[in-house]
Amino acid sequence: MDGLNQLNNLPLGGQLGKIGTQTGGTGASVGATGEGQTSFKDVLMKNLTEVNQLQQDADKQVEDFVAGKTQNMSEVISASQKASLAFSMLTQIRNKLQDAYDEVKNLRI
């Protein structure tokens, strides 16, 4: 359970909200549980959108630099590094979720 608490406290995409969980009759499901809490799906989709936007912004910066519209190489490098770091973080989150899914799948009942 310590790993779940660490995931709940991670700042995902600048959002510090907790991921709410509900327990139903047949098992646990992730969803909004009350005011101020968002579902895991919403957090994930928001972060996917943010990473995509960072990638598009970095591509636009590179295009503008190559076309001569801007001369500020540091902004281009900064945007590219920010997009790369965000994508790497998203990939690591996906890997951790896949590991957790594999672990749950292998549980014996």
KEMAR-807740 format. One line per field, with one value per residue: x, z, y of N, C-alpha, C in turn; residue in three letters. Coordinates in steps of 0.001 Angstrom, whole numbers, padded with zeros to 6 digits, m for minus. Atoms other than C-alpha are relative to their C-alpha. Layout:
BEGIN
n_x <- [X:...] $
n_z <- [Z:...] $
n_y <- [Y:...] $
ca_x <- [X:...] $
ca_z <- [Z:...] $
ca_y <- [Y:...] $
c_x <- [X:...] $
c_z <- [Z:...] $
c_y <- [Y:...] $
resn <- [ALA:...] $
END
This chain:
BEGIN
n_x <- [000804:m000864:m000149:001217:m000074:m000972:000644:000997:m000665:m000819:000540:000128:000325:000282:001216:m000327:001199:m000085:000788:001003:000372:001252:000112:001363:000331:m000814:m001424:m000344:000011:m000561:000926:000158:000688:000575:m000365:m001427:m000771:000259:m000202:m001300:000121:m000088:m001381:m000819:000317:m000511:m001446:m000276:000236:m001088:m001219:000190:m000146:m001428:m000648:000379:m000684:m001415:m000088:000229:m001205:m001054:000377:m000223:m001445:m000525:000528:m000580:000960:m000546:m001431:m000276:m000253:000227:001420:000227:m000567:000807:001281:m000269:m000340:001219:000840:m000670:000132:001403:000262:m000696:000783:001207:m000415:m000264:001299:000589:m000719:000398:001374:m000062:m000529:001050:001017:m000551:m000029:001385:000437:m000608:000464:000866:001171] $
n_z <- [000000:m000018:001389:000369:m000633:000745:001243:m000305:m000332:001104:000750:001397:000880:m000759:m000781:m001238:m000526:m000306:000825:m000885:000241:m000587:m000075:000257:m000510:000563:m000006:m000031:001262:m000141:000487:m000861:m001219:m000703:000477:m000016:000468:001389:000307:000568:001441:000285:m000234:001062:001268:m000079:000158:001390:000778:m000284:000651:001429:000248:m000107:001208:001106:m000210:000323:001458:000555:m000291:000924:001337:000039:000000:001306:000992:m000247:m000668:m001317:m000101:m001375:m000051:m001351:m000121:000776:m000772:m001209:000361:000379:m001212:m000804:000641:m000163:m001398:m000237:000656:m000789:m001207:000404:000306:m001267:m000634:000729:m000384:m001365:000064:000617:m001027:m000996:000645:000092:m001347:m000368:000876:m000457:m001338:m000107:m000857] $
n_y <- [m001201:m001167:m000426:m000720:m001319:m000787:m000401:m001031:m001251:m000478:m001139:000376:m001109:m001196:000175:000681:000653:001427:000895:000586:001388:000454:001450:000438:001310:001073:m000314:m001413:m000724:m001331:m001006:m001160:000399:m001125:m001321:m000278:001139:000322:001413:000337:m000190:m001434:m000428:000572:m000670:m001369:000046:000355:m001215:m000933:000495:m000226:m001440:m000321:000508:m000884:m001281:000192:000108:m001346:m000791:000452:m000476:m001450:m000241:000407:m000942:m001307:m000882:m000308:000220:000378:001435:000514:000326:001217:001108:000131:000621:001392:000741:000108:001018:001289:000399:000340:001279:001025:000218:000710:001370:000675:000241:001124:001208:000359:000498:001327:000900:000203:000846:001351:000558:000323:001094:001238:000347:001179:m000240] $
ca_x <- [000000:002970:003403:m000214:000287:003361:001359:m001393:001142:002911:002550:001233:001391:001364:m001746:m001431:m004913:m005363:m006656:m009914:m010881:m014212:m014781:m017841:m019494:m017217:m013930:m012166:m012801:m011095:m013310:m014283:m015288:m016146:m015712:m012158:m011109:m010758:m010872:m007698:m008928:m009348:m005873:m004339:m006156:m005217:m001566:m001636:m003056:m000373:002447:001003:000799:004432:005496:003560:005021:008551:007955:006633:009685:012035:010120:010241:013979:014707:012514:014371:011333:013205:016872:016592:018198:017872:014061:014116:016378:014325:011046:012574:014014:010726:008818:011396:011279:007468:007389:009955:007877:004749:006611:007779:004224:003000:005720:004792:001098:001938:004014:001148:m001334:000942:001299:m002470:m003055:m000750:m002466:m004099:m007579] $
ca_z <- [000000:000436:m003357:m003796:m001304:m003237:m006478:m004829:m003740:m007101:m008782:m012181:m014726:m012084:m010467:m006819:m006450:m004995:m007024:m005469:m005085:m004402:m003193:m004544:m003879:m006172:m005859:m006104:m008830:m009444:m009784:m008339:m004712:m003622:m004079:m005011:m006141:m009753:m011336:m012444:m016037:m015928:m014475:m017054:m019983:m018796:m018584:m021999:m023426:m021695:m022988:m026490:m026269:m025112:m028068:m030487:m028949:m029259:m032898:m033607:m031936:m034056:m037238:m036400:m035725:m038977:m040936:m039396:m037570:m034263:m033335:m029716:m029669:m025871:m026092:m028745:m026647:m023515:m025234:m026675:m023321:m021541:m024070:m023830:m020039:m020000:m022464:m020420:m017274:m019090:m020341:m016812:m015481:m018213:m017306:m013606:m014425:m016667:m013873:m011404:m013863:m014436:m010673:m010110:m013057:m011494:m008086:m007046:m005574] $
ca_y <- [000000:002325:002412:003499:006321:007430:007444:009488:012102:012423:015819:014769:017545:020241:018816:017816:016315:012882:009982:008848:005213:003591:000079:m001613:m004937:m006966:m005138:m001825:000672:003961:007002:010344:009918:013391:017066:018034:014562:013525:010113:008365:008438:012219:012731:010409:012009:015513:014532:012870:016083:018168:015951:016122:019923:020130:017975:020193:023368:021968:021031:024537:026116:023993:024853:028562:028374:026527:028958:031912:033304:033203:033386:032278:028843:028534:028626:025919:023699:024390:023467:020289:019228:019933:017815:015032:014982:014958:012072:010140:010633:009456:006381:005549:005907:003561:001048:001164:000719:m002243:m003808:m003316:m004835:m007847:m008320:m008190:m010517:m013122:m013081:m016325:m016214] $
c_x <- [000844:000199:m001209:m000016:000994:m000591:m001017:000641:000870:m000631:m000026:m000422:m000363:m001240:000325:m001188:000218:m000893:m000971:m000281:m001305:000063:m001447:m000222:000937:001481:000211:m000098:000505:m000986:m000057:m000813:m000635:000473:001510:000862:m000399:000280:001382:m000013:000150:001419:000894:m000245:000522:001506:000410:m000161:001134:001300:m000088:000189:001463:000762:m000302:000687:001485:000192:m000163:001225:001130:m000292:000256:001493:000605:m000444:000559:m000947:000459:001488:000405:000115:m000289:m001465:m000331:000493:m000831:m001326:000191:000311:m001229:m000916:000599:m000156:m001439:m000337:000666:m000772:m001260:000315:000264:m001298:m000686:000668:m000400:m001434:m000039:000517:m001064:m001096:000469:000005:m001412:m000511:000527:m000417:m000910:m001130:m000341] $
c_z <- [000000:m001411:m000477:000608:m000721:m001313:000240:000244:m001118:m000639:m001477:m000825:000737:000863:001228:000604:000224:m000949:000925:m000369:000702:000076:m000150:000556:m000508:000018:000029:m001391:000256:m000586:000942:001218:000723:m000605:000108:m000452:m001431:m000237:m000632:m001503:m000370:000164:m001131:m001331:m000020:m000233:m001409:m000904:000202:m000673:m001505:m000352:000086:m001227:m001196:000115:m000364:m001512:m000667:000210:m000964:m001412:m000145:m000050:m001359:m001081:000196:000677:001394:000012:001381:000122:001385:000231:m000732:000776:001253:m000289:m000355:001221:000893:m000569:000183:001429:000323:m000620:000760:001279:m000321:m000315:001276:000750:m000673:000402:001397:000025:m000610:000990:001053:m000566:m000084:001368:000447:m000811:000504:001415:m000049:000972:000763] $
c_y <- [001261:000550:000781:001390:000889:000472:001106:001352:000547:001230:m000350:001205:001264:m000108:m000827:m000731:m001478:m000783:m000718:m001445:m000299:m001518:m000373:m001390:m001093:000302:001485:000583:001400:000987:001172:m000399:001160:001297:000196:m001163:m000312:m001472:m000197:000234:001475:000528:m000485:000704:001438:000021:m000419:001221:001005:m000425:000212:001473:000428:m000466:000913:001355:m000099:m000103:001368:000880:m000375:000493:001495:000324:m000326:000983:001405:000973:000398:m000322:m000507:m001523:m000577:m000349:m001288:m001215:m000253:m000703:m001469:m000855:m000202:m001081:m001391:m000525:m000416:m001348:m001147:m000322:m000802:m001461:m000787:m000305:m001180:m001309:m000464:m000548:m001398:m001032:m000320:m000897:m001448:m000677:m000406:m001179:m001346:m000407:m001225:000309:m001256] $
resn <- [MET:ASP:GLY:LEU:ASN:GLN:LEU:ASN:ASN:LEU:PRO:LEU:GLY:GLY:GLN:LEU:GLY:LYS:ILE:GLY:THR:GLN:THR:GLY:GLY:THR:GLY:ALA:SER:VAL:GLY:ALA:THR:GLY:GLU:GLY:GLN:THR:SER:PHE:LYS:ASP:VAL:LEU:MET:LYS:ASN:LEU:THR:GLU:VAL:ASN:GLN:LEU:GLN:GLN:ASP:ALA:ASP:LYS:GLN:VAL:GLU:ASP:PHE:VAL:ALA:GLY:LYS:THR:GLN:ASN:MET:SER:GLU:VAL:ILE:SER:ALA:SER:GLN:LYS:ALA:SER:LEU:ALA:PHE:SER:MET:LEU:THR:GLN:ILE:ARG:ASN:LYS:LEU:GLN:ASP:ALA:TYR:ASP:GLU:VAL:LYS:ASN:LEU:ARG:ILE] $
END
